[in-house]
Structure formats: structure tokens, C-alpha cells
Amino acid sequence: MTERPPQIWITGLGAVSCLGNSVEDLWSAAADERTGVTDGLGRVPDDIFMEAPANRALAFAVHAAREAMRHAGWSRLNPDDGLIVATTTGFFLQWDRAFSEFVNERLPIDEFRRDFLNQPLMQLNVALGKALDHRGPSTVLTSACSASTQALALGAMWIKQKRVKRCLVAGVEVICDLTAEGFRSLQLLSREPAKPFDVARRGINLSEGAAFLCLESGDGGLAAVSGYGFSTDAFHMTGPHPEGHGSYRAMNQAVRSAGLRPEDIDWVHAHGTGSIQNDMSEGLAVKSLCGEHRPYVSSTKWLHGHSLAASGALESALVVRAMHEGFVLKTRGLTNPDPQIPVLHPKSDLKVSPGHVLKNTLGFGGANASLVLSHPRTVRA
């Protein structure tokens, strides 16, 4: 008899965002319909840490990691535990200003080279590992906005393959001048809180923060990571396929790997950035996947902004909390749905308990990733 692979459970959540320094703050903001976006950006207030930290990325990461571990009842990380961090910026702030000064010929090349060469993305993992006294397997993923969704899937794979016993998975991001100016040059930023799926949507809100999730096998948890899927459509460097072909493949693979059918999905938590192209492409992909079945589709980026590589982890934490509370969240900021996007938008937060939620993400270069998160009552023993 073939041994069934172990079920992977999310057992702990931790978050730092522009809405506060805990998952509870994130959830309270959703309940109060309060955005953390100011002047188009979702910055983490310095007073969360009493004073501006010397290294914002590491401060976010350590705080959120410890919250998740406390929530899961983990007193420490063991040598057979894994650590996976998703980021696109890492310690970017440590040389962001130096880069600007160098480009404007105000900093000698030797000084810039020293700062630049000492800030690889893996340094965040190294510093976090030291802070948590972690000595087990560790890696970093930096596949644009889909990175932490991929990291959650990779963590589940590591446990199933018995590479690790448990896994701490994270997305960490900081707002940097270079990142903001890059998005501004692409005309993707909105000065107002984003309006996902709205006919008047104008762009995204960059944000920062961290979200950590504890994964382990066993008899139960907050929610199960029951399926995952990936695709790379490579249609354009920054834009998705206009008909959502890549996103469709990732979502379809996630649903099938969970042993489900599209009609089993109760809620699609969309990437839903508020950009013209993303929302249209993603809506068409959901329609292609689900056909006549119309699950609720919503985005929460009006609340917390778009934290790039951290977005999948942050939104997964919010989804798990919503599942635990028995809610499907509406799309804040959506007042006039675009009639060309053929999905079902909940008009208010719905007091219903979703059994299976499809968490979808899209990234630059066509890096798409999706997860199926399942309520414990739906998971077979």
C-alpha cells in the first residue's frame, strides 16, 4: 500500500506591516476598513519599534518570526528545521543611498563598491539565522512578487521530502528609493490607495513589512497547504499575458495538486494589485479556470499595499486568519467593478466559512504562483 504523503499545516503566523506589528493589527485593520497607505506608499511606522532600526529588513524579520514561532508554540529552531526567506530587496537600504550618490558622482567608486559587494540578498538569511540561532537548511527566493508564495510551496515540499522536520517561511520587503523610482518610471504607482478591479483603478501602492508562517506535518493546524502550482509565461518583462494564460496554468496546477476541482474553490484571494493590466489578466484567468462556477474573488491590497516578494506570505496570513474567523473578505477600494472583468466580487465581508481558498500571485517576467489553503474541516485524515 502506497504511503500517503504527509499533510502540511500552517501552525503559526507573524506579521509586520504598514498596519501594525502583528497579525492581530492586520486583522483589526481589515475589520475596521482602515488602510495603511499614505501618499501612495505603505510604510511601516518607525514607532512600531520605538525608534528607527539600523536595519529595517532585519528588524521586520526578527519581530515577525518570533510572533509566528510563539503562535505555533515553537520555543526555538532546531537543526532539522528549515528557513526560507523570500525578498527582492534584502539589505537593499544598506546601499540604496550609496548607489544614488555614486550615480550622481558624489561618492567615490571604491566606497560604493565596498557597500555594494557586502549586500547580497542572502545576507538577510544569514543575519536572521544568527538572530534566531538557526543552523539548519536555509535558502532565499527572489522571484519578484510571487517569491513568498513559491517559498510556502517550497517549504511544504521540503517537509514532504523529509529534508526538514518543520519550516519557517517568510516574505520580507523594504521600500527603497530605487525600487519606488523604478515602478514610477513604469507608470504603475497610484498616489491614492489602490482600487483593485475598479473601473477607475490607476495603479499600485508599494509597501513594506514581513510575514512569517510556521509549517509542519501532523494531525492539524490553522490551515493546510493542500496544493500549489507554478508557471512562467515570459510574455513580457513587466506585464502579464493579456488573457492570463500563465496565471491560469499556475492556478489550475494548484487546484489539481490538491486533489480538487475548480468548483471546490470557495474564495480566490487574488493578486489584485490595482493596475490596469494585472487585474484584467487575472480576472480572465479565474474565469478560464472556473467557467460557470463563480467563487468569490477579492484583493486586500487597499489595506496593506503591495509588498512585492512579501505579498504572498502576508496575504496568506490574512487569509488563514479570515478562514479561522469564518469570513470571506471583500475588496476594499472597489466601488465600481470593471464590467470587463468577469468575476464575482463580494459586496461586503461575508460571514461564511470558506473550505478551500486559492491564493494567487503574479510576478514580473511572468513568474506566477498559486496555493490552495484548506480549512481543517475539509482535510481528510
Secondary structure, 3 states (H helix, E strand, C coil): CCCCCCCEEEEEEEEEECCECCHHHHHHHHHHCCCCCECCEECCCHHHHCCCCCCHHHHHHHHHHHHHHHHHCCCCCCCCEEEEEECCCCCCHHHHHHHHHHHCCCCCHHHHHHHHHCCCCHHHHHHHHHHCCCCCCEEEECCHHHHHHHHHHHHHHHHHCCCCCEEEEEEEECCCHHHHHHHHHCCCECCCCCCCCECCCCCECEECEEEEEEEEECCCCCEEEEEEEEEECCCCCCCCCCCCHHHHHHHHHHHHHCCCCHHHCCEEECCCCCCHHHHHHHHHHHHHHHCCCCCEEECCHHHHCECHHHHHHHHHHHHHHHHHHCCECCCCCCCCECCCCCCECCCCCECCCCCEEEEEEEEHHHEEEEEEEECHHHCCC
